Amino acid sequence: MARPHAAALLEDALNRRVESVLRGRGWRTRLVSHTGYGSPQAARVLGRVLLTQGPADATSVDATSQDAELEEAEQEQRGWRAFVTAPAMNAPVEITLGAATVASHTDRAGLIDLTIAGHGLEPGWHEATLRSPDAEETTAAVLIVDPEQPIGLVSDIDDTVITTMLPRPLIAAWNTFVQHEGARRAVPGMATMYRSLMERYPGAPIVYVSTGAWNTAPTLTRFLKRHGYPLGPLLLTDWGPTNTGWFRSGQEHKRQCLARLARELPNTRWVLIGDDGQHDPKIYGDFAASSPDHVEAIAIRELTPAEQVLSHGLPLSNDEIGEFLDGRRPEGAVPDVRAPDGYGLLHLLRQVLGRAEAREA
């Protein structure tokens, strides 16, 4: 393996020093669980181990959390305290899912991301039990997807389900330092569209893929629940240095998530939902071109000119800029529908999915 990037080595050294000092002051570990997913053969369990000054109460930030649990998470994750966290590096963890128990350790950011085989669970919602020394035991919701499930949804978050009307570089700071979440609002019709598609395909998974940090998971989970979005796994990122550079690539994160979903759920065809403010059309189009058997349709929410300016500085989408330079938009075999809101996308997707169902019949 290549030598880790100097930025990652520096961050690791700083985190080890901070952890040593905090543990010397009596801080303990706290388990934070996130929603996982998988098949009857293997499931992905997600969570994090952090250091806490108070009681080591576990936090469940997942699709099955009750309102009281979400309120508790909100109090713990509010403002800068939610973002400036102290990860427990290489902390021992034990996870039980169904008939399987696996022992492992957190990564350099305190993250738990384990694939557990042989759990013996049927399709549906289940719970994994997470344990770590000095931390209160907690559970994580895990969605087991039917291996013959024909359709699933993958959704971007910022500007697709949530709009802030802020320049993209300020979104992270807004989520980090602003205490209240009322300024963030749902994109019209998107929750209706998602619920309608989930009703059309019972048991369909929905996976939210974002370049946001794992620290924002409680805020996003509350937002999705409050605005009526179907709840499912969040696949977020660990911001900061990596083993290859100073910053993590958001585009590469999304590409890797799509490729992994295709491997783990090979019989499911995905409806890929995003917006034209950044790179979603390119990422989704490339994935559809390389893996057409795994994509049912692409649905792109078209931002207004004002939103485009806030997103990347120009009143045109990246696709429109490409059309101006190249003279045309490349056409693919996978249907690509576009509309300014969820109501328009739902109308177009119903037509596309209806034609696909007619062909299969």
C-alpha positions as CSV (number, residue, x, y, z in Angstrom):
1,M,0.0,0.0,0.0
2,A,1.3,3.5,-0.8
3,R,2.4,5.7,2.0
4,P,-0.6,7.8,3.4
5,H,-0.8,11.4,2.4
6,A,1.0,13.9,4.7
7,A,-2.4,15.5,5.4
8,A,-3.8,12.3,6.7
9,L,-0.8,11.6,8.8
10,L,-1.0,15.1,10.4
11,E,-4.8,14.7,11.1
12,D,-4.2,11.2,12.6
13,A,-1.5,12.6,14.9
14,L,-3.7,15.5,16.0
15,N,-6.7,13.1,16.6
16,R,-4.5,10.8,18.7
17,R,-3.3,13.7,20.8
18,V,-6.8,15.0,21.3
19,E,-8.1,11.6,22.3
20,S,-5.3,11.0,24.7
21,V,-5.9,14.4,26.4
22,L,-9.7,13.9,26.6
23,R,-9.4,10.3,27.9
24,G,-7.0,11.7,30.5
25,R,-9.8,14.0,31.6
26,G,-12.3,11.3,32.0
27,W,-14.1,11.4,28.7
28,R,-15.7,8.1,27.5
29,T,-16.8,6.7,24.3
30,R,-20.3,7.0,22.8
31,L,-21.9,4.9,20.1
32,V,-23.8,6.6,17.3
33,S,-25.7,4.3,15.0
34,H,-26.9,4.9,11.4
35,T,-29.2,3.1,9.1
36,G,-27.7,0.2,7.2
37,Y,-28.9,-2.0,4.3
38,G,-28.2,-5.2,2.6
39,S,-29.5,-8.5,1.2
40,P,-30.4,-11.8,2.8
41,Q,-26.8,-12.8,2.1
42,A,-24.9,-9.9,3.6
43,A,-25.7,-6.5,5.1
44,R,-23.9,-3.3,5.7
45,V,-24.0,-1.9,9.2
46,L,-23.0,1.7,9.8
47,G,-22.2,3.7,12.9
48,R,-19.6,5.8,14.7
49,V,-17.7,5.9,18.0
50,L,-17.1,9.4,19.5
51,L,-15.7,10.7,22.7
52,T,-18.1,12.4,25.1
53,Q,-17.7,14.4,28.3
54,G,-21.0,13.5,29.8
55,P,-22.7,10.2,30.3
56,A,-21.9,7.8,27.5
57,D,-25.5,7.5,26.3
58,A,-25.8,6.0,22.9
59,T,-27.5,7.8,20.0
60,S,-29.7,6.1,17.4
61,V,-29.8,8.3,14.2
62,D,-31.7,6.0,11.9
63,A,-34.9,5.4,10.0
64,T,-36.7,3.8,12.9
65,S,-35.8,6.3,15.6
66,Q,-38.8,7.6,17.5
67,D,-39.5,11.3,18.0
68,A,-38.0,11.4,21.5
69,E,-34.8,9.8,20.3
70,L,-34.5,12.4,17.5
71,E,-35.1,15.2,19.9
72,E,-32.4,13.8,22.1
73,A,-30.1,13.6,19.1
74,E,-30.9,17.2,18.2
75,Q,-29.9,18.4,21.6
76,E,-26.6,16.6,21.4
77,Q,-25.8,17.5,17.8
78,R,-26.9,21.2,17.8
79,G,-24.5,23.9,16.4
80,W,-20.8,23.6,16.3
81,R,-20.8,20.9,18.9
82,A,-22.4,18.5,16.4
83,F,-19.6,19.1,13.9
84,V,-16.5,19.5,15.9
85,T,-16.4,16.0,17.3
86,A,-13.6,13.8,18.7
87,P,-13.5,10.4,17.0
88,A,-12.4,7.3,18.9
89,M,-9.8,5.9,16.5
90,N,-9.3,2.2,16.3
91,A,-11.9,1.6,19.0
92,P,-13.0,-2.0,19.5
93,V,-16.6,-2.7,18.5
94,E,-18.8,-5.8,18.4
95,I,-21.9,-6.0,16.1
96,T,-24.7,-8.6,16.2
97,L,-27.1,-8.9,13.3
98,G,-29.4,-11.8,13.3
99,A,-27.4,-15.0,13.7
100,A,-24.0,-13.3,13.1
101,T,-21.7,-11.5,15.5
102,V,-18.6,-9.7,14.2
103,A,-15.8,-8.0,16.2
104,S,-13.8,-5.2,14.6
105,H,-12.4,-1.7,15.1
106,T,-13.4,1.8,14.0
107,D,-11.4,3.5,11.3
108,R,-9.3,6.6,11.6
109,A,-12.4,8.8,11.8
110,G,-14.2,6.6,14.3
111,L,-16.5,5.2,11.7
112,I,-18.0,1.8,11.7
113,D,-18.7,0.4,8.2
114,L,-18.9,-3.4,8.3
115,T,-20.4,-6.0,5.9
116,I,-21.9,-8.9,7.9
117,A,-22.6,-12.2,6.1
118,G,-24.6,-15.1,7.4
119,H,-27.1,-13.1,9.4
120,G,-30.0,-15.3,8.3
121,L,-32.6,-12.5,8.1
122,E,-35.5,-12.2,5.7
123,P,-36.3,-9.0,3.7
124,G,-37.7,-6.2,5.8
125,W,-36.5,-3.9,8.6
126,H,-34.3,-5.4,11.4
127,E,-32.0,-4.2,14.1
128,A,-28.2,-4.7,14.6
129,T,-26.8,-4.4,18.1
130,L,-23.6,-2.3,18.5
131,R,-21.3,-2.6,21.5
132,S,-18.0,-0.9,22.4
133,P,-16.1,-0.8,25.7
134,D,-17.2,2.1,28.0
135,A,-20.1,2.9,25.7
136,E,-23.8,2.2,26.2
137,E,-25.0,-0.5,23.8
138,T,-27.3,0.7,21.0
139,T,-29.1,-0.6,18.0
140,A,-28.9,0.4,14.3
141,A,-31.8,-0.1,11.8
142,V,-30.9,-2.3,8.9
143,L,-33.1,-2.7,5.8
144,I,-32.8,-6.2,4.2
145,V,-33.8,-5.8,0.5
146,D,-35.5,-8.7,-1.3
147,P,-33.0,-10.0,-3.8
148,E,-35.7,-10.0,-6.5
149,Q,-36.7,-6.4,-5.7
150,P,-36.9,-4.8,-9.2
151,I,-36.7,-1.1,-8.4
152,G,-34.9,1.1,-6.0
153,L,-34.3,4.8,-5.6
154,V,-31.0,6.7,-5.2
155,S,-31.4,10.3,-4.2
156,D,-29.0,13.3,-3.9
157,I,-29.9,15.6,-1.0
158,D,-28.8,19.2,-1.4
159,D,-30.9,21.0,-4.0
160,T,-32.7,17.8,-4.8
161,V,-34.8,17.2,-1.6
162,I,-33.6,20.3,0.4
163,T,-33.0,23.8,-0.8
164,T,-31.3,26.5,1.3
165,M,-30.9,29.3,-1.3
166,L,-27.3,29.7,-0.1
167,P,-24.1,29.6,-2.2
168,R,-22.9,25.9,-2.2
169,P,-19.6,26.7,-0.2
170,L,-21.7,28.2,2.6
171,I,-24.0,25.2,3.0
172,A,-21.5,23.3,5.2
173,A,-21.0,26.3,7.4
174,W,-24.8,26.8,7.7
175,N,-25.3,23.2,8.8
176,T,-22.4,23.5,11.2
177,F,-23.0,26.8,13.1
178,V,-26.7,27.7,12.7
179,Q,-28.7,26.3,15.7
180,H,-32.1,26.0,14.1
181,E,-33.1,24.2,10.9
182,G,-36.1,26.2,9.8
183,A,-34.3,28.0,7.0
184,R,-34.0,24.8,5.1
185,R,-37.0,23.9,3.1
186,A,-38.2,20.9,1.1
187,V,-38.1,21.1,-2.7
188,P,-41.8,21.2,-3.8
189,G,-43.3,17.8,-4.8
190,M,-40.2,15.7,-4.1
191,A,-41.6,13.9,-1.0
192,T,-44.8,13.3,-2.9
193,M,-42.9,11.8,-5.8
194,Y,-40.9,9.5,-3.6
195,R,-43.9,8.3,-1.6
196,S,-45.7,7.6,-4.9
197,L,-42.9,5.6,-6.3
198,M,-42.5,3.6,-3.1
199,E,-46.2,2.8,-3.1
200,R,-45.9,1.7,-6.8
201,Y,-43.0,-0.6,-5.9
202,P,-43.6,-2.1,-2.4
203,G,-40.4,-3.0,-0.6
204,A,-38.3,-0.7,-2.8
205,P,-35.3,0.7,-1.0
206,I,-34.4,4.4,-1.0
207,V,-30.8,5.4,-0.4
208,Y,-29.8,9.0,0.1
209,V,-26.3,9.7,-1.2
210,S,-24.7,13.0,-0.3
211,T,-21.2,14.6,0.0
212,G,-22.3,16.0,3.4
213,A,-20.4,14.9,6.6
214,W,-21.6,12.2,8.9
215,N,-22.0,14.8,11.6
216,T,-25.0,16.2,9.7
217,A,-26.9,12.8,9.8
218,P,-29.2,13.8,12.7
219,T,-30.2,17.0,11.0
220,L,-30.9,15.3,7.7
221,T,-32.8,12.5,9.4
222,R,-35.1,14.9,11.2
223,F,-35.6,16.9,8.0
224,L,-36.6,13.9,6.0
225,K,-39.0,12.7,8.7
226,R,-40.5,16.1,9.2
227,H,-41.3,16.7,5.6
228,G,-42.7,13.2,4.8
229,Y,-39.8,11.7,2.8
230,P,-39.5,7.9,2.9
231,L,-36.7,7.1,5.3
232,G,-33.8,5.0,4.3
233,P,-30.0,4.7,4.6
234,L,-27.9,7.9,4.4
235,L,-24.5,7.4,2.7
236,L,-22.4,10.4,3.8
237,T,-18.7,11.1,3.9
238,D,-15.9,11.9,6.4
239,W,-14.7,15.3,5.6
240,G,-11.1,16.2,5.7
241,P,-7.8,14.7,4.6
242,T,-7.6,11.2,3.1
243,N,-4.8,8.8,2.3
244,T,-4.5,10.4,-1.1
245,G,-5.0,14.1,-0.6
246,W,-6.1,17.1,1.5
247,F,-9.8,16.7,0.7
248,R,-12.2,13.9,-0.2
249,S,-13.7,13.9,-3.7
250,G,-17.5,14.2,-3.5
251,Q,-17.9,13.0,-7.1
252,E,-15.8,9.9,-6.4
253,H,-17.9,9.2,-3.2
254,K,-21.1,9.2,-5.3
255,R,-19.5,7.0,-8.0
256,Q,-18.3,4.5,-5.4
257,C,-21.7,4.4,-3.7
258,L,-23.4,3.6,-7.0
259,A,-20.9,0.9,-7.9
260,R,-21.3,-0.7,-4.5
261,L,-25.1,-0.7,-4.6
262,A,-24.9,-2.4,-8.0
263,R,-22.6,-5.1,-6.6
264,E,-24.6,-5.7,-3.4
265,L,-28.1,-5.6,-4.9
266,P,-27.4,-6.9,-8.5
267,N,-31.0,-7.6,-9.4
268,T,-32.3,-4.1,-8.5
269,R,-32.6,-1.4,-11.2
270,W,-32.2,2.1,-9.8
271,V,-34.0,5.3,-10.4
272,L,-31.3,7.9,-10.0
273,I,-32.5,11.3,-8.7
274,G,-30.5,14.4,-8.5
275,D,-30.2,18.0,-9.7
276,D,-28.5,19.9,-12.5
277,G,-26.7,22.4,-10.2
278,Q,-23.5,20.4,-9.9
279,H,-22.3,17.0,-11.2
280,D,-25.3,14.6,-10.8
281,P,-26.2,14.4,-14.6
282,K,-22.6,13.5,-15.4
283,I,-22.2,11.0,-12.6
284,Y,-25.5,9.3,-13.3
285,G,-25.0,9.4,-17.0
286,D,-21.6,7.8,-16.7
287,F,-22.9,5.1,-14.4
288,A,-25.9,4.4,-16.7
289,A,-23.5,4.1,-19.7
290,S,-21.2,1.7,-17.9
291,S,-23.9,-0.3,-16.1
292,P,-27.2,0.1,-18.1
293,D,-28.6,-3.1,-16.5
294,H,-28.6,-1.4,-13.1
295,V,-30.4,1.8,-14.1
296,E,-34.1,2.1,-14.8
297,A,-34.2,5.9,-15.3
298,I,-32.5,9.2,-14.4
299,A,-34.6,12.0,-13.0
300,I,-33.0,15.5,-12.7
301,R,-34.5,18.4,-10.9
302,E,-33.8,21.6,-12.9
303,L,-32.7,24.5,-10.7
304,T,-33.9,28.0,-11.4
305,P,-31.4,30.5,-12.8
306,A,-31.0,32.0,-9.3
307,E,-30.3,28.6,-7.8
308,Q,-27.8,27.9,-10.5
309,V,-25.9,31.1,-9.6
310,L,-25.8,30.1,-6.0
311,S,-24.7,26.5,-6.9
312,H,-21.8,27.2,-9.2
313,G,-21.8,30.9,-10.1
314,L,-23.6,30.9,-13.5
315,P,-27.3,31.1,-14.4
316,L,-27.0,28.0,-16.6
317,S,-26.7,24.4,-15.7
318,N,-23.5,22.5,-16.3
319,D,-25.4,20.5,-19.0
320,E,-26.5,23.7,-20.8
321,I,-22.9,24.9,-20.7
322,G,-21.8,21.6,-22.2
323,E,-24.5,21.9,-24.9
324,F,-23.3,25.4,-25.8
325,L,-19.7,24.1,-26.1
326,D,-20.4,20.8,-27.8
327,G,-23.6,21.7,-29.7
328,R,-25.7,18.9,-28.3
329,R,-26.5,16.8,-25.3
330,P,-25.4,13.2,-25.6
331,E,-28.3,10.7,-25.7
332,G,-28.1,7.5,-23.8
333,A,-30.1,4.2,-23.7
334,V,-31.4,5.0,-20.2
335,P,-34.4,7.4,-20.0
336,D,-33.5,10.8,-18.7
337,V,-36.4,13.1,-17.5
338,R,-36.1,16.6,-16.2
339,A,-38.5,19.0,-14.5
340,P,-38.2,21.9,-12.0
341,D,-40.0,20.1,-9.1
342,G,-41.2,16.7,-7.9
343,Y,-44.6,17.0,-9.4
344,G,-43.2,17.4,-12.9
345,L,-40.7,14.6,-12.4
346,L,-43.4,12.2,-11.1
347,H,-45.6,12.8,-14.2
348,L,-42.6,12.0,-16.5
349,L,-41.4,9.1,-14.4
350,R,-44.9,7.5,-14.4
351,Q,-44.8,7.5,-18.2
352,V,-41.2,6.1,-18.4
353,L,-41.8,3.4,-15.8
354,G,-45.2,2.5,-17.4
355,R,-43.6,1.9,-20.7
356,A,-40.9,-0.2,-19.1
357,E,-43.5,-2.3,-17.3
358,A,-45.4,-2.8,-20.6
359,R,-42.3,-4.0,-22.4
360,E,-41.6,-6.6,-19.6
361,A,-45.2,-7.8,-19.7
